[in-house]
Amino acid sequence: MNSNARRMKCNKDELMELMEAANAKKDGLAATAEAKKEELEAKHDELVAAANAKKERLLSASEAKKEELESKKDELVEAANAKTEDLASAAEAKKEELECNELECKKDELMEAANANKDELMEAANAKKDGLAA
C-alpha cells in the first residue's frame, strides 16, 4: 500500500472513530434529555397535584367559613327579631300605661269638678234652707 492509501485508510479509521464517538455522545445526550424530560414531567405532575390539593383545602375552608357566617347571621337575625318583639311589647305596655294614666287624670279632674259642684249645690241648698227657715 502506498502512503496515500495508508493515510486515507488512517483518516477513514479516525473518521469512523469520530463518528462512533459522536453517535455515542448523541445517544448519551438523548438519554440525558429524555431522563430530564421525565423528571420535569414528574415534577410538573407533583406541582399540579399539590396545587389541586391546596385548592380543595381552600374551597373546603371557604365553605366552612361560609356556613359559619350563615349560622352567625341566623343567630343575629333571631336576636334582632326577639329584641324587636321585646321593644314592641314594651312600647305597647308603655302606651297602655300612659292611656291608663291619662284616664286616671281625667277621672280625678272629673271627680274634683263633681265634688266642687256638689259643694256648691250643698252651699246653695243650705243657703236656700237657711233662707226658708228664716
Distance bins in CASP14 RR format, pairs under 12 A and 6 or more apart:
PFRMAT RR
TARGET T0000
AUTHOR 0000-0000-0000
RMODE 2
METHOD distances of the structure
MODEL  1
1 7 0 0 0 0 1 0 0 0 0 0 0
1 8 0 0 0 0 1 0 0 0 0 0 0
1 9 1 0 0 1 0 0 0 0 0 0 0
1 10 0 0 0 0 0 1 0 0 0 0 0
2 8 0 0 0 0 1 0 0 0 0 0 0
2 9 0 0 0 0 0 1 0 0 0 0 0
3 9 0 0 0 0 0 1 0 0 0 0 0
3 10 0 0 0 0 0 1 0 0 0 0 0
4 10 0 0 0 0 0 1 0 0 0 0 0
4 11 0 0 0 0 0 1 0 0 0 0 0
5 11 0 0 0 0 0 1 0 0 0 0 0
5 12 0 0 0 0 0 1 0 0 0 0 0
6 12 0 0 0 0 0 1 0 0 0 0 0
6 13 0 0 0 0 0 1 0 0 0 0 0
7 13 0 0 0 0 0 1 0 0 0 0 0
7 14 0 0 0 0 0 1 0 0 0 0 0
8 14 0 0 0 0 0 1 0 0 0 0 0
8 15 0 0 0 0 0 1 0 0 0 0 0
9 15 0 0 0 0 0 1 0 0 0 0 0
9 16 0 0 0 0 0 1 0 0 0 0 0
10 16 0 0 0 0 0 1 0 0 0 0 0
10 17 0 0 0 0 0 1 0 0 0 0 0
11 17 0 0 0 0 0 1 0 0 0 0 0
11 18 0 0 0 0 0 1 0 0 0 0 0
12 18 0 0 0 0 0 1 0 0 0 0 0
12 19 0 0 0 0 0 1 0 0 0 0 0
13 19 0 0 0 0 0 1 0 0 0 0 0
13 20 0 0 0 0 0 1 0 0 0 0 0
14 20 0 0 0 0 0 1 0 0 0 0 0
14 21 0 0 0 0 0 1 0 0 0 0 0
15 21 0 0 0 0 0 1 0 0 0 0 0
15 22 0 0 0 0 0 1 0 0 0 0 0
16 22 0 0 0 0 0 1 0 0 0 0 0
16 23 0 0 0 0 0 1 0 0 0 0 0
17 23 0 0 0 0 0 1 0 0 0 0 0
17 24 0 0 0 0 0 1 0 0 0 0 0
18 24 0 0 0 0 0 1 0 0 0 0 0
18 25 0 0 0 0 0 1 0 0 0 0 0
19 25 0 0 0 0 0 1 0 0 0 0 0
19 26 0 0 0 0 0 1 0 0 0 0 0
20 26 0 0 0 0 0 1 0 0 0 0 0
20 27 0 0 0 0 0 1 0 0 0 0 0
21 27 0 0 0 0 0 1 0 0 0 0 0
21 28 0 0 0 0 0 1 0 0 0 0 0
22 28 0 0 0 0 0 1 0 0 0 0 0
22 29 0 0 0 0 0 1 0 0 0 0 0
23 29 0 0 0 0 0 1 0 0 0 0 0
23 30 0 0 0 0 0 1 0 0 0 0 0
24 30 0 0 0 0 0 1 0 0 0 0 0
24 31 0 0 0 0 0 1 0 0 0 0 0
25 31 0 0 0 0 0 1 0 0 0 0 0
25 32 0 0 0 0 0 1 0 0 0 0 0
26 32 0 0 0 0 0 1 0 0 0 0 0
26 33 0 0 0 0 0 1 0 0 0 0 0
27 33 0 0 0 0 0 1 0 0 0 0 0
27 34 0 0 0 0 0 1 0 0 0 0 0
28 34 0 0 0 0 1 0 0 0 0 0 0
28 35 0 0 0 0 1 0 0 0 0 0 0
28 36 0 0 0 0 0 1 0 0 0 0 0
29 35 0 0 0 0 0 1 0 0 0 0 0
29 36 0 0 0 0 0 1 0 0 0 0 0
30 36 0 0 0 0 0 1 0 0 0 0 0
30 37 0 0 0 0 0 1 0 0 0 0 0
31 37 0 0 0 0 0 1 0 0 0 0 0
31 38 0 0 0 0 0 1 0 0 0 0 0
32 38 0 0 0 0 0 1 0 0 0 0 0
32 39 0 0 0 0 0 1 0 0 0 0 0
33 39 0 0 0 0 0 1 0 0 0 0 0
33 40 0 0 0 0 0 1 0 0 0 0 0
34 40 0 0 0 0 0 1 0 0 0 0 0
34 41 0 0 0 0 0 1 0 0 0 0 0
35 41 0 0 0 0 0 1 0 0 0 0 0
35 42 0 0 0 0 0 1 0 0 0 0 0
36 42 0 0 0 0 0 1 0 0 0 0 0
36 43 0 0 0 0 0 1 0 0 0 0 0
37 43 0 0 0 0 0 1 0 0 0 0 0
37 44 0 0 0 0 0 1 0 0 0 0 0
38 44 0 0 0 0 0 1 0 0 0 0 0
38 45 0 0 0 0 0 1 0 0 0 0 0
39 45 0 0 0 0 0 1 0 0 0 0 0
39 46 0 0 0 0 0 1 0 0 0 0 0
40 46 0 0 0 0 0 1 0 0 0 0 0
40 47 0 0 0 0 0 1 0 0 0 0 0
41 47 0 0 0 0 0 1 0 0 0 0 0
41 48 0 0 0 0 0 1 0 0 0 0 0
42 48 0 0 0 0 0 1 0 0 0 0 0
42 49 0 0 0 0 0 1 0 0 0 0 0
43 49 0 0 0 0 0 1 0 0 0 0 0
43 50 0 0 0 0 0 1 0 0 0 0 0
44 50 0 0 0 0 0 1 0 0 0 0 0
44 51 0 0 0 0 0 1 0 0 0 0 0
45 51 0 0 0 0 0 1 0 0 0 0 0
45 52 0 0 0 0 0 1 0 0 0 0 0
46 52 0 0 0 0 0 1 0 0 0 0 0
46 53 0 0 0 0 0 1 0 0 0 0 0
47 53 0 0 0 0 0 1 0 0 0 0 0
47 54 0 0 0 0 0 1 0 0 0 0 0
48 54 0 0 0 0 0 1 0 0 0 0 0
48 55 0 0 0 0 0 1 0 0 0 0 0
49 55 0 0 0 0 0 1 0 0 0 0 0
49 56 0 0 0 0 0 1 0 0 0 0 0
50 56 0 0 0 0 0 1 0 0 0 0 0
50 57 0 0 0 0 0 1 0 0 0 0 0
51 57 0 0 0 0 0 1 0 0 0 0 0
51 58 0 0 0 0 0 1 0 0 0 0 0
52 58 0 0 0 0 0 1 0 0 0 0 0
52 59 0 0 0 0 0 1 0 0 0 0 0
53 59 0 0 0 0 0 1 0 0 0 0 0
53 60 0 0 0 0 0 1 0 0 0 0 0
54 60 0 0 0 0 0 1 0 0 0 0 0
54 61 0 0 0 0 0 1 0 0 0 0 0
55 61 0 0 0 0 0 1 0 0 0 0 0
55 62 0 0 0 0 0 1 0 0 0 0 0
56 62 0 0 0 0 0 1 0 0 0 0 0
56 63 0 0 0 0 0 1 0 0 0 0 0
57 63 0 0 0 0 0 1 0 0 0 0 0
57 64 0 0 0 0 0 1 0 0 0 0 0
58 64 0 0 0 0 0 1 0 0 0 0 0
58 65 0 0 0 0 0 1 0 0 0 0 0
59 65 0 0 0 0 0 1 0 0 0 0 0
59 66 0 0 0 0 0 1 0 0 0 0 0
60 66 0 0 0 0 0 1 0 0 0 0 0
60 67 0 0 0 0 0 1 0 0 0 0 0
61 67 0 0 0 0 0 1 0 0 0 0 0
61 68 0 0 0 0 0 1 0 0 0 0 0
62 68 0 0 0 0 0 1 0 0 0 0 0
62 69 0 0 0 0 0 1 0 0 0 0 0
63 69 0 0 0 0 0 1 0 0 0 0 0
63 70 0 0 0 0 0 1 0 0 0 0 0
64 70 0 0 0 0 0 1 0 0 0 0 0
64 71 0 0 0 0 0 1 0 0 0 0 0
65 71 0 0 0 0 0 1 0 0 0 0 0
65 72 0 0 0 0 0 1 0 0 0 0 0
66 72 0 0 0 0 0 1 0 0 0 0 0
66 73 0 0 0 0 0 1 0 0 0 0 0
67 73 0 0 0 0 0 1 0 0 0 0 0
67 74 0 0 0 0 0 1 0 0 0 0 0
68 74 0 0 0 0 0 1 0 0 0 0 0
68 75 0 0 0 0 0 1 0 0 0 0 0
69 75 0 0 0 0 0 1 0 0 0 0 0
69 76 0 0 0 0 0 1 0 0 0 0 0
70 76 0 0 0 0 0 1 0 0 0 0 0
70 77 0 0 0 0 0 1 0 0 0 0 0
71 77 0 0 0 0 0 1 0 0 0 0 0
71 78 0 0 0 0 0 1 0 0 0 0 0
72 78 0 0 0 0 0 1 0 0 0 0 0
72 79 0 0 0 0 0 1 0 0 0 0 0
73 79 0 0 0 0 0 1 0 0 0 0 0
73 80 0 0 0 0 0 1 0 0 0 0 0
74 80 0 0 0 0 0 1 0 0 0 0 0
74 81 0 0 0 0 0 1 0 0 0 0 0
75 81 0 0 0 0 0 1 0 0 0 0 0
75 82 0 0 0 0 0 1 0 0 0 0 0
76 82 0 0 0 0 0 1 0 0 0 0 0
76 83 0 0 0 0 0 1 0 0 0 0 0
77 83 0 0 0 0 0 1 0 0 0 0 0
77 84 0 0 0 0 0 1 0 0 0 0 0
78 84 0 0 0 0 0 1 0 0 0 0 0
78 85 0 0 0 0 0 1 0 0 0 0 0
79 85 0 0 0 0 0 1 0 0 0 0 0
79 86 0 0 0 0 0 1 0 0 0 0 0
80 86 0 0 0 0 0 1 0 0 0 0 0
80 87 0 0 0 0 0 1 0 0 0 0 0
81 87 0 0 0 0 0 1 0 0 0 0 0
81 88 0 0 0 0 0 1 0 0 0 0 0
82 88 0 0 0 0 0 1 0 0 0 0 0
82 89 0 0 0 0 0 1 0 0 0 0 0
83 89 0 0 0 0 0 1 0 0 0 0 0
83 90 0 0 0 0 0 1 0 0 0 0 0
84 90 0 0 0 0 0 1 0 0 0 0 0
84 91 0 0 0 0 0 1 0 0 0 0 0
85 91 0 0 0 0 0 1 0 0 0 0 0
85 92 0 0 0 0 0 1 0 0 0 0 0
86 92 0 0 0 0 0 1 0 0 0 0 0
86 93 0 0 0 0 0 1 0 0 0 0 0
87 93 0 0 0 0 0 1 0 0 0 0 0
87 94 0 0 0 0 0 1 0 0 0 0 0
88 94 0 0 0 0 0 1 0 0 0 0 0
88 95 0 0 0 0 0 1 0 0 0 0 0
89 95 0 0 0 0 0 1 0 0 0 0 0
89 96 0 0 0 0 0 1 0 0 0 0 0
90 96 0 0 0 0 0 1 0 0 0 0 0
90 97 0 0 0 0 0 1 0 0 0 0 0
91 97 0 0 0 0 0 1 0 0 0 0 0
91 98 0 0 0 0 0 1 0 0 0 0 0
92 98 0 0 0 0 0 1 0 0 0 0 0
92 99 0 0 0 0 0 1 0 0 0 0 0
93 99 0 0 0 0 0 1 0 0 0 0 0
93 100 0 0 0 0 0 1 0 0 0 0 0
94 100 0 0 0 0 0 1 0 0 0 0 0
94 101 0 0 0 0 0 1 0 0 0 0 0
95 101 0 0 0 0 0 1 0 0 0 0 0
95 102 0 0 0 0 0 1 0 0 0 0 0
96 102 0 0 0 0 0 1 0 0 0 0 0
96 103 0 0 0 0 0 1 0 0 0 0 0
97 103 0 0 0 0 0 1 0 0 0 0 0
97 104 0 0 0 0 0 1 0 0 0 0 0
98 104 0 0 0 0 0 1 0 0 0 0 0
98 105 0 0 0 0 0 1 0 0 0 0 0
99 105 0 0 0 0 0 1 0 0 0 0 0
99 106 0 0 0 0 0 1 0 0 0 0 0
100 106 0 0 0 0 0 1 0 0 0 0 0
100 107 0 0 0 0 0 1 0 0 0 0 0
101 107 0 0 0 0 0 1 0 0 0 0 0
101 108 0 0 0 0 0 1 0 0 0 0 0
102 108 0 0 0 0 0 1 0 0 0 0 0
102 109 0 0 0 0 0 1 0 0 0 0 0
103 109 0 0 0 0 0 1 0 0 0 0 0
103 110 0 0 0 0 0 1 0 0 0 0 0
104 110 0 0 0 0 0 1 0 0 0 0 0
104 111 0 0 0 0 0 1 0 0 0 0 0
105 111 0 0 0 0 0 1 0 0 0 0 0
105 112 0 0 0 0 0 1 0 0 0 0 0
106 112 0 0 0 0 0 1 0 0 0 0 0
106 113 0 0 0 0 0 1 0 0 0 0 0
107 113 0 0 0 0 0 1 0 0 0 0 0
107 114 0 0 0 0 0 1 0 0 0 0 0
108 114 0 0 0 0 0 1 0 0 0 0 0
108 115 0 0 0 0 0 1 0 0 0 0 0
109 115 0 0 0 0 0 1 0 0 0 0 0
109 116 0 0 0 0 0 1 0 0 0 0 0
110 116 0 0 0 0 0 1 0 0 0 0 0
110 117 0 0 0 0 0 1 0 0 0 0 0
111 117 0 0 0 0 0 1 0 0 0 0 0
111 118 0 0 0 0 0 1 0 0 0 0 0
112 118 0 0 0 0 0 1 0 0 0 0 0
112 119 0 0 0 0 0 1 0 0 0 0 0
113 119 0 0 0 0 0 1 0 0 0 0 0
113 120 0 0 0 0 0 1 0 0 0 0 0
114 120 0 0 0 0 0 1 0 0 0 0 0
114 121 0 0 0 0 0 1 0 0 0 0 0
115 121 0 0 0 0 0 1 0 0 0 0 0
115 122 0 0 0 0 0 1 0 0 0 0 0
116 122 0 0 0 0 0 1 0 0 0 0 0
116 123 0 0 0 0 0 1 0 0 0 0 0
117 123 0 0 0 0 0 1 0 0 0 0 0
117 124 0 0 0 0 0 1 0 0 0 0 0
118 124 0 0 0 0 0 1 0 0 0 0 0
118 125 0 0 0 0 0 1 0 0 0 0 0
119 125 0 0 0 0 0 1 0 0 0 0 0
119 126 0 0 0 0 0 1 0 0 0 0 0
120 126 0 0 0 0 0 1 0 0 0 0 0
120 127 0 0 0 0 0 1 0 0 0 0 0
121 127 0 0 0 0 0 1 0 0 0 0 0
121 128 0 0 0 0 0 1 0 0 0 0 0
122 128 0 0 0 0 0 1 0 0 0 0 0
122 129 0 0 0 0 0 1 0 0 0 0 0
123 129 0 0 0 0 0 1 0 0 0 0 0
123 130 0 0 0 0 0 1 0 0 0 0 0
124 130 0 0 0 0 0 1 0 0 0 0 0
124 131 0 0 0 0 0 1 0 0 0 0 0
125 131 0 0 0 0 0 1 0 0 0 0 0
125 132 0 0 0 0 0 1 0 0 0 0 0
126 132 0 0 0 0 0 1 0 0 0 0 0
126 133 0 0 0 0 0 1 0 0 0 0 0
127 133 0 0 0 0 0 1 0 0 0 0 0
127 134 0 0 0 0 0 1 0 0 0 0 0
128 134 0 0 0 0 0 1 0 0 0 0 0
END
